[in-house]
């Protein structure tokens, strides 16, 4: 008999409702007599949510909560390339749902209307238990296990998370992010963006490759990053933006520069809060420089998501040794994150439940910063006052989700528990 959903939990039904709704759209499904694809998606997502130390820990601690495959079957399915494709397709549908459902954080900035905005970065998981040691010049034994590296992309408008790539697991012990990025196609990087839209990646300096930037710009893909300290640039002319505009407060330089035979843009910005000077490099030439600086500041959101993954869900180690299993783990992390983003939005809009204590703390910090600058007769730029949204799921929410996901309790009771938790400082 195929494993099926047995939970009568109201939270379980609501949390996984988006997965159930999109199953009919997944073309990579196949009838499986032991473990249906829909249930397999729930099993993988639950493993992320529960923060188990390893697969055996997950199977043993969860056996009283849900029907689970055998140890052998669970790990065998992690090797399935078809199921990996299914997970990727499911997450693509979920990311599209997040984009439709959540408010656009950049909606007020009309200059960005034609842009899809993604923060992207590398993130590593420690080697799997059964990964084979490889040659290492730095290990006393001459052998070592190497971390598994991934590149994720976070939609800065809505916080939808996508897995872009898994680093080479065959020919490289530790592949540089730029080499991983170069293996992605233009379609991969555009992530389904409609014709005529520009796709801007906000990345750390690991993404700098001037030749690749020129090639991808022809396909509507742009990059924004920090300038490397050893970069050599030739000033070619100033940009025609009004630096006296309040929206460009803090901008010191906005210029075109010649770099490695091509034309790029250099924006220098001084943070009014810290006084630190930042130098940005981009192949995008039209956006106001103040918006360039503010958009890069939002790149920190993906680091907060990585903190969520590592410390709240204990996803610190690869689940298994095959490249397929490592990539599937990344897809399940994305699925879990996106479901949580959707549910938090639903709790806010349908139940009026928000993390009031954290929102209050953020508002107080902002007020103190505005007051501090006012004493110096300085003003915090409007762009730095915006985007006061929460950048990761709180510990209170995660604990609530784990506590009630498999508890047969009425929905009002479950919601009341979270509301009470949020109200406590």
PyMOL commands that set and color helices and strands:
alter all, ss='L'
color gray80, all
select helices_A, chain A and resi 10-15+17-25+37-50+55-62+71-77+81-101+110-112+177-182+186-190+205-207+210-217+246-248+289-297+300-312+323-351+356-375+382-385+395-404+411-423
alter helices_A, ss='H'
color red, helices_A
select strands_A, chain A and resi 115-125+134-135+143-144+148-155+161-166+198-202+221-226+234-238+251-259+262-270+277-282
alter strands_A, ss='S'
color yellow, strands_A
deselect
rebuild
show_as cartoon
